[in-house]
Amino acid sequence: MPRYEYRCRTCGDTFELSRPMAESSDPAACPSGHDDTVKLLSTVAVGGSASSPAPAPRSGGGGGGGCCGGGCCG
């Protein structure tokens, strides 16, 4: 079951709840009993490692992004 992170607007505490995805936007009371909470946007890194630097941008002509950034389009 996924875990979601919430912040209480009343006391400022951050807490997590495990709940089904269908209930992720339902109201959540903080552990101190306050009802004014907001779901936080969590970022998740998948794959790689923290010690690996991001790849350097390729130099040379063309530029751009998507599939046409490296000359695959004629």
N, C-alpha and C positions, 0 to 999 in steps of 0.2 A: 504494500500500500504506500503511495507517495506521501512524502512529508512536505508540509507547506509552512512557510515562515510568516508570522504576523507581528505587527507592532501595535501596542496600546497607545492611543492618542492621549489618554488621561494620565497614565503614570510613566509612559515612555519605555516600558519593558518590551523586549523582543522575545517571542516564544514560538515553538513549533508544534504543529498538530499533524498526526497521521490520519488521513481521511481519504475516502474514494475521490477520484477526479471529478465525479459528478457533483460533489459537495464542496469543491475547492473554493467557490465564491460565496458559500453560505456564511452568515455571521458567525464570528468566533469570539467568545468571551475570554479575556486574559485571565491568567491564574489568580490575579488579585480580585477578580469578579467584575471588572469594568467591561462594558459592552461596546465602547467606542474604539474599535480596532480596524486596522487596514491590512490587507494581504500584501506582502512585499514581493517584489520581483526578484526571484533567485536566478543566479547564473550558474550553470553547470559546465565544467570542462570535461569533454569526452575525449579520451585518447591522449597521446603525447605524455610529456612529463614537464614538471615545473622548471626543471633545469635546462630544458631545450629552448634556445632563443627562437623567436619568430623568424621565418625565412626573410631574407633581404629582398627588396624589390629588384626585379631584373632591370638592368640598364640596357640602353640601346634604343633603336628606333621603334616606333609603333606606339608603345604605351597603351593605355586603355585597360579594360578589364573584361570579364566574362570570357567567352570562348575565343574572342577575337583579339585578345591581348598579346598573344604570342605568335601570330602569323599562321594560325590554323585556317584562317579564312583568306581566300585568294584575292 
